[in-house]
Amino acid sequence: MKKSKRFEVLEKRPIHQDGYVKEWPEVGLIAIGSPNDPAPSIKLENGKVVEMDGKKREDFDFIDTFLADHSINLENTEKAMALDSTDIARMLVDINVSRDEIIKITTSLTAAKLVEVVDKLNVVEMMMALQKMRARKTPANQAHVTNVRDNPVQIAADAAESGIRGFAEMETTVGIVRYAPFNAIAILVGAQTGRPGVLTQCSLEEATELKLGMLGFTAYAETISVYGTENVFVDGDDTPYSKTFLASAYASRGLKMRFTSGTGSEVQMGYAEGKSMLYLEARCIMMTKGAGVQGLQNGSVSCIGVPAAVPGGIRAVLGENLITEMLDLEVASSNDQTFTHSDIRKTARTMMQFLPGTDFICSGYSSTPNYDNMFAGSNWDAEDYDDWIVLQRDLKVDGGLQPAKEEDVVAARNKAARAMQALFRELGLPAITDEEVEAATYAHGSKDMPARNVVEDLKAAQELLSRGTTGLDIVKGLYKGGFTDIAENVLNILRQRIAGDYLHASSIFDNKFNVISAVNDKNDYMGPGTGYRVEGERWNKLKDITFALDPEKM
């Protein structure tokens, strides 16, 4: 058969490098509306759930039991469940119905009912709902700060730049687990160099991550995964109850934390039980609510390739972000792991959170080039900064970032690198050379950095832990090394752990360590002229890109 030249051209487009699959409900490869999804239902006897979504209590698995006992507002559930799903969906987009009124209803619904409500909305309506249901009025963004060599000097410099560029939270991880203390310290020091009040974390296996938090090296955590079927939990030696216990361990030490979940995880693990991705994710979101956790990182996250392969999958990803907000939780709405070769598709997927705004539009915008991103590559990276800020400027939208001057970035990177050099010297750690400081000041990525002695670093990192080094030792080392302002910023982060104010829902800090949360910055959107508006000083900052022509200088 003779080929159409037009089709030959189309087949060479980046979009054809992505993977796609037709719906396959039996294994869970369906975004919404599997024939195996239950119909919504609730039945109470003596104030106890005896039937939920068509299943009797004696047939509950441990997720069902947890949700029935901890995740539903039982006082209002029968009334809320009796409402027509279309009517609830209309309330979500009705500017005359307040968020507070809707929350009373949506926190009283079962997983099947939540999905049925969301499925009544198209993506534009979901975005309208997302704008109203966000917990914190002011949107923000989160950065990934990693590199393939686990180089702490580069991490500190990248974190400092990320602070200048506006990120409210930053997350690192490791290639080699024993590097964790250095990475956690580096992102802490770098972040507090770039902008006082940035929250930082180090993503690891749970015991190590908790230990670093207890030591004061980190300020929050979010990679505590929950799943929508019992078999996946069992496969990981976990239950909703063990995750809740872990959450309480963080909270007891003043650490902010979120759970993590996402459409497609159960399919990847092979235990989707024939249910749709969004139904299983709704169970995860309800579990998070029942555990008393502040929020959830979701939006498929590292499983994004699975929903992205099926019809309506990206809509389902938006739906899970919305359900999280409907349950009055902070949402870090993913947009992190790369899933497509198409810049058009990448941008379209992000716009659904970028335009209405979420608590954290990305739960991992890579502050490095993609080759340095240790979270399996990011949807957005350091090479996209200018695209992002122009999109903000074009649309008068706050995407959580801001323009940065080269001289400010260079100065912040240099200061962070020098602070790490002084800190390592004061703590008796392997020396950071002037060559490393110079390289980190101007580096794009790890390819521009001199190699460190990995064996020596790993030995020193473990000795750091064995001798009981804490966040206060970091403060002392910075102070003695001459970086008193950074020392004070790190100390203020530790003070906040004691105060506990940032354990309120959807909390971040401004650069004076004032808490901005869903309590004192409550989303009050009810149509035009209300809610968060990009204006005044913030708009002047967002539109002032350095590469725009200035008539006064022409």
Residue pairs with C-beta under 8 A, 6 or more apart in sequence:
10 16
13 342
14 340
14 341
14 342
14 343
15 340
15 341
15 342
15 344
15 345
17 341
18 308
18 309
18 339
18 340
18 341
18 342
18 345
19 305
19 309
20 309
20 310
21 29
21 309
21 310
22 310
22 311
23 29
23 30
23 310
23 311
24 30
25 34
25 35
25 36
25 274
25 276
26 274
27 267
27 270
27 272
27 274
28 34
28 266
28 267
28 272
28 273
28 274
28 275
28 276
28 277
28 280
29 267
29 306
29 309
29 310
30 276
30 277
30 310
31 263
31 276
31 277
31 278
31 307
31 310
31 311
31 312
31 313
31 315
31 316
32 115
32 118
32 119
32 276
32 277
32 278
32 279
32 312
32 315
32 316
32 319
33 119
33 276
34 274
34 275
34 276
34 279
36 273
36 274
36 275
36 276
37 112
37 115
37 275
37 276
37 279
38 53
38 54
38 55
38 112
38 279
39 53
39 54
39 112
40 53
40 81
40 85
40 109
40 110
40 112
40 113
40 116
41 51
41 52
41 53
41 54
41 81
41 110
41 112
42 49
42 51
42 52
42 53
42 72
42 77
42 78
42 81
42 110
43 49
43 50
43 51
43 52
44 50
44 74
44 77
44 78
47 74
48 57
48 68
49 57
49 68
49 69
49 72
49 74
50 56
50 57
51 57
52 60
52 64
52 67
52 68
52 110
53 110
53 111
53 112
53 113
54 112
55 64
57 65
57 68
60 68
61 229
61 230
62 230
62 233
62 239
62 240
62 241
63 228
63 229
63 230
63 233
63 240
63 283
63 287
66 240
66 241
66 287
66 290
67 110
67 111
67 283
67 286
67 287
67 290
69 290
70 290
70 291
71 286
71 287
71 289
71 290
72 107
72 108
72 109
72 110
72 286
73 80
73 104
73 107
73 108
74 108
75 108
76 104
76 105
76 108
77 108
77 109
77 110
79 108
80 104
80 105
80 106
80 108
80 109
81 108
81 109
81 110
81 113
83 105
85 113
85 116
85 117
85 120
86 120
88 102
88 105
88 106
88 109
88 117
89 117
89 118
89 120
89 121
89 125
91 97
91 101
91 102
91 105
92 102
92 117
92 121
92 125
92 128
92 129
92 132
92 133
92 322
92 326
93 121
93 125
93 128
93 129
93 132
95 132
95 525
95 526
95 527
95 528
96 526
96 527
98 526
99 132
99 133
99 523
99 524
99 525
102 132
102 133
102 326
103 326
103 328
106 114
106 117
106 326
106 327
106 328
107 289
107 326
107 327
107 328
109 117
111 279
111 282
111 283
111 286
112 279
112 282
114 282
114 285
114 286
114 323
114 326
114 327
115 276
115 278
115 279
115 282
115 319
115 323
117 326
118 126
118 278
118 319
118 322
118 323
119 278
119 319
121 129
121 319
121 322
123 315
123 318
123 352
126 315
126 318
126 319
126 322
126 352
127 318
127 352
127 355
127 356
128 356
129 322
129 325
129 326
130 318
130 321
130 322
130 325
130 352
130 353
130 356
130 357
130 358
131 356
131 357
131 525
131 531
132 523
132 525
132 526
132 531
133 322
133 325
133 326
133 523
134 325
134 331
134 356
134 357
134 358
134 359
134 523
134 525
135 295
135 325
135 328
135 329
135 330
135 331
135 359
135 505
135 506
135 518
135 522
135 523
136 330
136 359
136 505
136 506
136 507
136 508
136 516
136 517
136 518
136 521
136 522
136 523
137 521
137 522
137 523
137 524
137 525
137 531
137 532
138 398
138 516
138 521
138 532
139 357
139 358
139 359
139 360
139 361
139 398
139 399
139 400
139 532
140 167
140 168
140 169
140 359
140 360
140 361
140 400
140 508
141 166
141 167
141 168
141 169
141 360
141 361
141 362
141 365
141 399
141 400
141 401
142 167
142 168
142 169
142 170
142 171
142 332
142 360
142 362
142 363
142 364
142 365
143 159
143 162
143 165
143 167
143 169
143 170
143 171
143 362
143 364
143 365
143 366
143 367
144 170
144 171
144 172
144 336
144 364
144 365
144 366
144 367
144 368
144 373
144 374
144 375
144 378
145 155
145 158
145 159
145 162
145 170
145 171
145 172
145 187
145 190
145 367
145 368
146 155
146 172
146 173
146 174
146 183
146 366
146 368
146 372
146 373
146 374
146 375
147 154
147 155
147 158
147 368
147 372
147 374
147 445
147 446
147 449
148 175
148 371
148 372
148 374
148 446
149 175
149 446
149 449
149 451
149 452
149 454
150 174
150 175
150 176
150 179
150 182
150 183
151 440
151 446
151 449
151 452
152 179
152 182
152 183
152 185
152 186
152 420
152 457
153 186
153 417
153 420
153 421
153 432
153 436
153 437
153 439
153 440
153 449
153 452
154 440
154 443
154 445
154 446
154 449
155 172
155 183
155 186
155 187
155 190
156 186
156 187
156 189
156 190
156 193
156 416
156 417
156 419
156 420
156 440
157 190
157 413
157 414
157 416
157 417
157 440
157 441
157 443
158 190
158 367
158 368
158 413
159 170
159 172
159 186
159 187
159 189
159 190
159 191
159 193
159 194
159 198
159 200
159 367
159 416
160 190
160 191
160 193
160 194
160 412
160 413
160 415
160 416
161 194
161 367
161 404
161 409
161 412
161 413
162 170
162 190
162 191
162 194
162 198
162 367
163 170
163 190
163 191
163 192
163 193
163 194
163 195
163 198
163 412
164 194
164 195
164 404
164 408
164 409
164 412
165 367
165 385
165 401
165 402
165 404
165 409
166 195
166 400
166 401
166 402
167 198
167 365
167 367
167 400
167 401
168 198
168 199
168 360
168 400
168 508
168 509
169 198
169 199
169 200
169 201
169 220
169 332
169 360
169 508
170 187
170 191
170 198
170 199
170 200
170 201
170 367
171 187
171 200
171 201
171 202
171 203
171 222
171 363
171 364
171 375
172 183
172 184
172 186
172 187
172 200
172 201
172 202
172 203
173 183
173 202
173 203
173 204
173 374
173 375
174 180
174 183
174 202
174 204
174 374
175 374
176 454
176 458
177 204
177 205
177 208
178 458
178 461
178 462
179 457
179 458
179 461
180 202
180 204
180 208
180 212
180 461
181 212
181 217
181 461
181 462
181 464
181 465
181 469
182 457
182 461
182 464
183 202
184 200
184 202
184 212
184 217
184 218
185 217
185 423
185 474
186 420
187 200
187 202
188 200
188 217
188 218
188 219
188 471
188 474
188 490
188 493
189 416
189 419
189 420
189 423
189 474
189 478
189 486
189 490
190 416
190 420
191 198
191 199
191 200
192 198
192 486
192 489
192 490
192 493
193 412
193 415
193 416
193 419
193 486
193 489
194 412
194 416
195 511
196 489
196 492
196 509
196 511
196 512
196 513
197 489
197 492
197 493
197 508
197 509
197 510
197 511
197 512
197 513
198 509
199 219
199 220
199 256
199 493
199 502
199 508
199 509
200 218
200 219
200 220
201 209
201 213
201 218
201 219
201 220
201 221
201 222
202 209
202 212
202 217
202 218
203 209
203 221
203 222
203 223
203 375
204 212
204 223
206 224
206 246
209 218
209 221
209 223
210 221
210 246
210 249
210 250
211 465
212 218
213 219
213 221
213 250
213 253
213 255
214 253
215 465
215 469
215 470
215 471
216 470
216 471
216 472
216 474
216 494
216 497
217 471
217 474
218 255
219 255
219 256
219 493
219 496
219 497
220 255
220 256
220 257
220 258
221 250
221 255
221 256
221 257
221 258
222 257
222 258
222 259
222 260
222 297
222 332
222 363
223 260
223 297
224 243
224 246
224 247
224 257
224 258
224 259
224 260
225 236
225 259
225 260
225 261
225 265
226 233
226 240
226 243
226 259
226 260
226 261
226 284
226 287
226 288
227 233
227 236
227 261
227 265
227 266
227 269
227 280
227 284
228 261
228 265
228 266
228 275
228 279
228 280
228 281
228 282
228 283
228 284
229 266
229 271
229 272
229 273
229 275
229 280
231 269
231 271
231 273
232 265
232 266
232 269
232 271
233 239
233 240
235 269
235 271
240 287
240 290
240 291
243 259
243 287
243 291
244 290
244 291
244 292
247 257
247 259
247 291
247 292
247 293
248 292
250 256
250 257
251 257
251 292
251 503
253 497
254 496
254 497
254 498
254 499
254 500
254 503
255 497
256 294
256 502
256 503
256 507
257 293
257 294
258 288
258 293
258 294
258 295
258 296
258 297
258 330
258 332
259 284
259 287
259 288
259 291
259 293
259 295
259 296
259 297
260 296
260 297
260 298
260 301
261 281
261 284
261 285
261 288
261 296
261 297
261 298
261 301
262 281
262 284
262 297
262 298
262 299
262 300
262 301
262 302
262 303
262 304
262 317
262 320
262 334
263 277
263 278
263 280
263 281
263 298
263 300
263 303
263 306
263 307
263 313
263 316
263 317
263 320
264 277
264 300
264 303
264 304
264 305
264 306
264 307
265 303
266 272
266 273
266 275
266 277
266 280
267 277
267 303
267 306
268 303
268 306
272 280
273 280
276 316
277 306
277 307
277 310
277 313
277 316
278 316
278 319
278 320
278 323
281 298
281 316
281 320
281 323
282 320
282 323
284 296
284 298
285 296
285 298
285 320
285 323
285 324
285 327
285 329
286 327
288 295
288 296
288 324
288 327
288 329
289 327
289 328
289 329
293 329
294 329
294 330
294 503
294 504
294 505
294 506
294 507
295 324
295 329
295 330
295 331
295 332
295 359
295 505
295 506
296 324
296 329
296 330
296 331
296 332
297 331
297 332
297 334
297 363
298 320
298 321
298 324
298 331
298 332
298 333
298 334
299 317
299 318
299 320
299 321
299 331
299 332
299 333
299 334
299 335
299 353
299 363
300 306
300 307
300 308
300 317
300 320
300 334
301 334
301 336
301 337
301 363
302 337
302 375
302 376
304 317
304 334
304 337
304 339
305 339
306 313
307 313
307 314
307 316
307 317
308 314
308 339
308 340
308 349
314 348
314 349
314 352
317 334
317 349
318 352
318 353
321 331
321 333
321 334
321 353
321 358
324 330
324 331
325 331
325 358
328 505
329 505
330 359
330 360
330 505
330 506
330 518
331 358
331 359
331 360
332 358
332 359
332 360
332 362
332 363
333 353
333 358
333 359
333 360
333 361
333 362
333 363
334 353
334 362
334 363
334 364
335 349
335 350
335 353
335 354
335 361
335 362
335 363
335 364
335 365
335 379
335 380
336 362
336 363
336 364
336 365
336 366
336 375
336 378
336 379
336 380
337 364
337 375
337 376
337 377
337 378
337 379
338 346
338 370
338 376
338 377
338 378
338 379
339 346
339 349
339 379
340 346
340 349
346 379
346 380
349 379
350 361
350 362
350 379
350 380
353 361
354 361
354 391
354 397
354 399
355 395
355 397
357 397
357 398
357 399
357 532
359 506
360 400
361 399
361 400
362 379
362 380
362 400
364 375
364 378
365 378
365 380
365 381
365 388
365 401
366 372
366 373
366 375
366 377
366 378
366 380
366 381
366 382
367 381
367 382
368 381
368 382
368 445
368 446
369 381
369 382
369 383
369 444
369 445
370 377
370 378
370 381
370 383
371 445
371 446
371 447
372 445
372 446
373 381
380 388
382 444
382 445
385 401
385 404
386 545
386 547
388 399
388 401
389 399
389 401
389 402
389 403
389 542
389 545
390 545
391 397
391 399
392 398
392 399
392 401
392 542
393 542
393 543
393 545
396 534
396 539
396 542
397 534
398 532
398 534
398 538
398 542
402 541
402 542
403 541
403 542
403 544
403 545
403 546
404 546
405 546
406 546
410 441
410 442
413 440
413 441
413 442
414 437
414 440
414 441
415 483
415 486
416 440
417 432
417 436
417 437
417 440
417 441
418 437
418 483
419 478
419 481
419 483
419 486
420 432
421 431
421 432
421 433
421 434
421 436
421 437
422 477
422 478
422 480
422 481
422 482
422 483
423 429
423 474
423 477
423 478
423 481
423 483
424 430
424 431
424 432
425 431
425 432
425 481
426 476
426 477
426 478
426 480
426 481
427 464
427 469
427 473
427 477
429 460
429 464
430 452
430 453
430 456
430 457
430 460
433 450
435 450
436 449
436 450
436 452
439 448
439 449
439 450
440 449
442 448
443 449
471 490
471 493
471 494
472 491
472 494
474 490
475 487
475 490
475 491
475 494
476 487
478 484
478 486
478 487
478 490
479 487
492 513
496 502
496 509
496 513
496 515
501 507
501 515
501 517
502 508
502 509
502 515
502 517
504 515
504 517
504 518
504 519
505 517
505 518
505 519
506 517
506 518
507 515
507 516
507 517
507 518
508 515
508 516
508 517
509 515
509 516
510 516
523 531
523 532
524 530
524 531
525 531
525 532
534 542
